[in-house]
Amino acid sequence: MDGESRSLRGRRILVVDDSELMTSLVEEALNAWGADVVAVNSGQNAMLLASFGRFDLVLLDLIMPQPDGWAVLQFLKNTQPDLVQRTVVVTADRYDGKAVGVLERDGIAHLSKPFMLEELRKVVCRLASLPNPTAAA
């Protein structure tokens, strides 16, 4: 584990993707980098967990059955706005300039599927270094 990945040690990350293969692969990588990962395959489960659990980061698929990633993102904006800035939105729709524009306007990190694990590691480590006002709570 390199120095940058050490910033993930002890970080609790919520991974949300309707693809069980994707959540499994991402969970395995994040665990290898020292993170504590909770993976779910629906927006509904993500909102439930976010309501009752404390997370340092969220990795969120945008295109899922309802509630989709947009609904989960809105839920986070309404309930945990500080967590939105430590969210990485992932989408397979890399050519949707409107979606990317909205995410960039709001300062939300994003990755397009397929992505390399090194890309994921870099963005997650960068977000893990941001102040977390709820970490001491």
C-alpha positions in Angstrom: 0.0 0.0 0.0 1.5 3.3 -1.0 1.4 6.5 1.0 -1.6 8.0 -0.9 -3.6 4.8 -0.5 -2.9 4.9 3.3 -5.3 7.9 3.4 -8.1 5.3 2.9 -7.2 3.3 6.0 -10.2 3.3 8.3 -12.4 5.3 5.9 -15.9 4.1 5.6 -17.1 4.1 2.0 -20.6 3.4 0.7 -20.5 1.9 -2.8 -23.8 2.0 -4.7 -24.2 0.3 -8.1 -27.0 -1.9 -9.5 -24.3 -4.2 -11.0 -23.2 -6.8 -8.4 -20.1 -7.4 -10.4 -19.1 -3.8 -10.2 -19.8 -3.4 -6.5 -17.8 -6.6 -5.9 -14.8 -5.4 -7.9 -14.8 -1.9 -6.4 -15.3 -3.3 -2.9 -12.3 -5.7 -3.3 -10.0 -2.8 -4.6 -11.1 -0.4 -1.9 -10.6 -3.0 0.8 -7.1 -3.8 -0.5 -6.4 0.0 -0.1 -7.5 -0.1 3.5 -11.0 1.2 3.3 -14.0 -0.2 5.2 -16.6 -0.7 2.5 -20.3 -1.2 2.5 -21.7 -2.1 -0.9 -25.3 -2.1 -2.0 -27.1 -2.6 -5.3 -30.0 -0.2 -5.1 -30.6 3.5 -4.5 -33.2 2.6 -1.9 -30.7 0.7 0.2 -28.1 3.5 -0.2 -30.6 6.1 1.1 -31.5 3.8 4.1 -27.9 3.2 5.0 -27.0 6.9 4.6 -29.8 7.8 6.9 -28.5 5.7 9.7 -24.8 5.2 9.1 -21.9 7.6 8.9 -19.8 7.4 5.7 -16.6 9.3 4.8 -17.1 8.8 1.0 -19.7 7.6 -1.4 -19.1 5.9 -4.8 -22.5 6.3 -6.6 -23.6 4.8 -9.9 -25.8 7.4 -11.7 -27.9 5.1 -14.0 -29.8 2.6 -11.9 -33.4 1.5 -11.6 -35.5 4.0 -9.5 -34.4 5.5 -7.3 -31.5 6.2 -9.6 -28.2 7.9 -8.7 -29.7 11.4 -9.3 -32.3 10.7 -6.6 -29.7 9.4 -4.2 -27.6 12.5 -4.9 -30.5 14.8 -4.2 -31.2 12.8 -1.0 -27.6 13.4 0.1 -27.8 17.1 -0.8 -30.9 17.4 1.4 -29.7 15.3 4.4 -25.9 15.3 4.3 -24.7 18.2 2.1 -21.1 17.8 3.3 -21.0 14.2 2.0 -21.9 15.3 -1.5 -18.5 16.9 -1.9 -17.0 13.5 -1.0 -19.0 11.6 -3.5 -17.7 10.1 -6.7 -20.5 9.7 -9.3 -19.9 6.9 -11.8 -21.7 6.5 -15.1 -21.5 4.5 -18.2 -23.0 7.3 -20.2 -19.7 9.1 -20.9 -21.1 11.1 -23.8 -23.9 12.7 -21.8 -22.4 16.2 -21.6 -25.4 17.5 -19.7 -24.9 15.1 -16.8 -21.2 15.8 -16.6 -21.9 19.6 -16.8 -24.3 19.4 -13.8 -21.8 17.4 -11.8 -18.9 19.7 -12.6 -21.0 22.8 -11.9 -21.8 21.3 -8.5 -18.2 20.3 -7.8 -19.0 16.6 -7.7 -16.2 14.2 -8.7 -17.1 11.8 -11.5 -15.7 8.8 -13.4 -16.9 7.3 -16.6 -17.3 3.5 -17.0 -15.2 1.7 -17.8 -12.5 3.2 -15.6 -9.1 2.0 -14.6 -8.6 1.1 -10.9 -5.8 3.6 -10.8 -8.3 6.4 -11.8 -10.6 5.2 -9.0 -7.7 5.2 -6.5 -6.6 8.7 -7.3 -10.0 10.3 -7.0 -11.0 8.4 -3.9 -7.7 9.2 -2.2 -8.1 12.9 -3.2 -11.6 13.0 -1.7 -10.4 11.1 1.4 -8.0 14.0 2.1 -10.9 16.5 2.3 -12.0 17.6 5.7 -14.9 15.6 7.1 -16.9 17.7 9.6 -18.8 14.6 10.8 -15.8 12.4 11.5 -15.6 13.5 15.1 -19.3 13.1 15.7 
